[in-house]
Amino acid sequence: MRIAVATLATLALTACDGGGDPVNQALRDTAAANHSAQVKDGAVSASPHAGHAAPGGPTAGDRAFAASEASMHEKMAAASGETVDQAYIAKMIAHHEGAVEMAEVALRDSRDPEIRRMAQAVIDAQTREIAEMRAWKPAAE
């Protein structure tokens, strides 16, 4: 709750003083607050969802995806665009690339044929969608 109040206060101040795009600033502030919340004893947790881990710490399954998950969140936070359309495309490309990375982990480590089939289907679909999004050009205004 404290993070939400601080973010709203920053959003209001930014909007009042003409300090740039208040939505982008709120996203940056939230990302910074979330990052700060992950810091424990001077070290950043390997997973942005560490708070959701099972009691006793991350499982072996969680650890297998920690790097790809962290990379996806980092890339999504850094992705931007001048318009909502451009930002959407940039962030979704990062999101889909993260899905492909996670599916590659499943293909590498899983022995379950159904999981491997689903992981390959994700790779195939998301790769096509990434290409489609990269080919998108804004409509002429």
VMD Tcl script that draws the C-alpha trace (Angstrom):
set ca {
  {0.00 0.00 0.00}
  {2.86 2.36 0.81}
  {4.25 1.87 -2.71}
  {0.90 2.74 -4.31}
  {0.54 5.93 -2.24}
  {4.10 7.01 -3.06}
  {3.52 6.29 -6.74}
  {0.26 8.27 -6.76}
  {1.95 11.18 -5.00}
  {4.79 11.15 -7.49}
  {2.31 10.92 -10.35}
  {0.39 13.93 -9.05}
  {3.53 16.00 -8.51}
  {4.93 15.12 -11.91}
  {1.67 16.05 -13.61}
  {1.54 19.39 -11.78}
  {5.07 20.55 -12.44}
  {5.20 19.59 -16.12}
  {7.97 17.07 -15.36}
  {7.33 14.81 -18.34}
  {4.88 12.05 -19.06}
  {3.22 11.16 -15.74}
  {2.38 7.61 -16.87}
  {5.98 6.85 -17.80}
  {7.16 8.41 -14.56}
  {4.69 6.32 -12.55}
  {5.91 3.18 -14.31}
  {9.54 4.08 -13.55}
  {8.70 4.86 -9.93}
  {6.82 1.58 -9.51}
  {9.65 -0.39 -11.09}
  {12.15 1.32 -8.79}
  {9.99 0.64 -5.73}
  {9.56 -3.01 -6.73}
  {13.30 -3.34 -7.27}
  {13.98 -1.80 -3.86}
  {11.55 -4.23 -2.24}
  {13.53 -7.12 -3.71}
  {16.78 -6.01 -2.13}
  {17.61 -8.17 0.86}
  {20.80 -7.84 2.85}
  {22.42 -5.86 0.04}
  {21.65 -8.45 -2.67}
  {18.86 -8.46 -5.22}
  {16.70 -11.54 -5.30}
  {17.14 -13.64 -8.45}
  {13.43 -13.52 -9.26}
  {11.12 -10.50 -9.43}
  {8.43 -12.78 -8.01}
  {10.46 -13.94 -5.03}
  {7.62 -12.91 -2.72}
  {5.46 -15.54 -4.39}
  {7.87 -18.41 -3.77}
  {6.87 -21.35 -1.66}
  {7.72 -21.20 2.04}
  {11.36 -22.14 2.51}
  {12.55 -20.35 -0.61}
  {12.39 -20.84 -4.35}
  {11.94 -24.35 -5.63}
  {14.21 -25.99 -8.21}
  {11.50 -25.25 -10.78}
  {11.46 -21.56 -9.82}
  {15.25 -21.37 -10.01}
  {15.24 -22.87 -13.52}
  {13.24 -19.90 -14.79}
  {14.68 -17.13 -12.60}
  {17.14 -15.78 -15.17}
  {14.69 -15.74 -18.09}
  {11.98 -14.25 -15.91}
  {14.25 -11.50 -14.59}
  {15.51 -10.76 -18.10}
  {11.95 -10.46 -19.43}
  {10.90 -8.06 -16.67}
  {14.01 -5.95 -17.18}
  {13.48 -5.78 -20.96}
  {9.78 -4.96 -20.57}
  {10.54 -2.14 -18.13}
  {13.15 -0.70 -20.51}
  {10.96 -0.99 -23.63}
  {9.20 2.22 -24.58}
  {7.64 4.15 -27.41}
  {6.45 7.66 -28.23}
  {2.83 6.51 -28.50}
  {0.75 3.87 -26.73}
  {0.91 1.80 -29.92}
  {4.70 1.96 -30.14}
  {5.14 1.26 -26.42}
  {2.72 -1.66 -26.63}
  {4.66 -3.21 -29.50}
  {8.03 -2.69 -27.76}
  {6.81 -4.15 -24.47}
  {5.02 -7.09 -26.09}
  {8.11 -7.99 -28.12}
  {10.06 -8.13 -24.85}
  {7.27 -10.15 -23.23}
  {7.14 -12.65 -26.09}
  {10.93 -12.98 -26.13}
  {10.67 -13.85 -22.43}
  {8.06 -16.49 -23.21}
  {10.38 -18.00 -25.81}
  {13.28 -18.04 -23.32}
  {11.08 -19.78 -20.72}
  {9.87 -22.32 -23.29}
  {13.48 -23.04 -24.21}
  {14.18 -23.82 -20.54}
  {11.22 -26.22 -20.52}
  {12.48 -27.91 -23.71}
  {15.96 -28.21 -22.24}
  {14.96 -29.54 -18.82}
  {11.56 -31.22 -19.09}
  {11.16 -34.88 -19.98}
  {7.35 -34.73 -20.11}
  {6.25 -35.07 -23.76}
  {3.18 -32.87 -23.28}
  {5.19 -30.06 -21.65}
  {7.76 -30.30 -24.44}
  {4.97 -30.14 -27.05}
  {3.46 -27.07 -25.39}
  {6.86 -25.40 -25.05}
  {7.58 -25.93 -28.75}
  {4.12 -24.57 -29.64}
  {4.87 -21.45 -27.56}
  {8.20 -20.98 -29.33}
  {6.58 -21.36 -32.76}
  {3.63 -19.03 -32.06}
  {5.55 -16.38 -30.13}
  {8.35 -16.28 -32.72}
  {5.75 -15.65 -35.47}
  {4.11 -12.95 -33.37}
  {7.46 -11.27 -32.63}
  {8.14 -11.10 -36.39}
  {4.66 -9.66 -36.98}
  {5.15 -7.00 -34.29}
  {8.60 -6.08 -35.57}
  {7.10 -5.61 -39.06}
  {4.36 -3.30 -37.74}
  {4.68 0.33 -38.80}
  {2.60 3.17 -37.33}
  {-0.22 4.39 -39.56}
  {0.56 7.67 -41.30}
  {-1.04 10.52 -39.45}
}
mol new
graphics top color blue
foreach p $ca { graphics top sphere $p radius 0.5 }
foreach p [lrange $ca 0 end-1] q [lrange $ca 1 end] { graphics top cylinder $p $q radius 0.2 }
display resetview
